[in-house]
Amino acid sequence: MTRRFVLATANPDKAAEIRSVLSAVLPGLVLSPRPADVPEVAETGATLVENARIKAMALVVATGEAAIADDTGLEVDALGGAPGVRTARYAGEGASYDDNVTRLLEALSGTPVAERRARFVTVAIARFPDGSELLAEGAARGRITLAARGRAGFGYDPVFEPDGGAGKTFAEMAPAGKDAISHRGGAFRALALQLRERG
């Protein structure tokens, strides 16, 4: 099987989680970082699947190697599914993690705890130079907290309390605990199993 891939993401936090999950299922897998001379890929898709595919295809074209890409969305019921495909850019282009969290909490200001249900969804794609691909999805349901809690994780982790997480936000969990129930962990474990079956 293909044991070498280039990662489409240049986000070190995401890359670390992806490496951890994939290597647990596929020891010996080599994941190369996105080359410095490959520019960031514009996420112009209307869905998470489209964005993940756009990024994976761009890296295959740029490097000639198999690539792994993902896209993640946070869907909040009270906001009609927003921020969704614009999760990473919710507070605008170039927004920081804190900027996005602040905007989310402001948008939910006054919304009761019982009405703050949400889910994280990750789509993971392995794309090969011959044009074939494998696709997997993972989801984590939970709620948005009233205020940020915890210092671990990244992104919206301080305000997302997953179902089955013993009342902790992702940012209050150890990495292994988060990976076991997270959207990204689920997506990449499923992708790893497909890669193993592909042989």
FENJOHU-V260646 format. One line per field, one symbol per residue. ss: DSSP state (H for helix, E for strand, - for the rest). burial: 1 if it has 9 or more other ideal C-beta (glycine too) atoms within 8 Angstrom, else 0. Layout:
# FENJOHU-V260646
ss: ???
burial: ???
This chain:
# FENJOHU-V260646
ss: ---EEEE----HHHHHHHHHHHHHH----EEE---------------HHHHHHHHHHHHHHHH---EEEEEEEEEEHHH---EE--HHH-------HHHHHHHHHHH-----HHH-EEEEEEEEEEE-----EEEEEEEEEEEE------------HHHEEE------EHHH--HHHHHHH-HHHHHHHHHHHHHHHH-
burial: 0000111110001110111111101100101101100100101010011111111111110010111111111111111001111011011000100011111110110000000111111111111100001111111101111001110110111111110010011110101011101111111111111111000
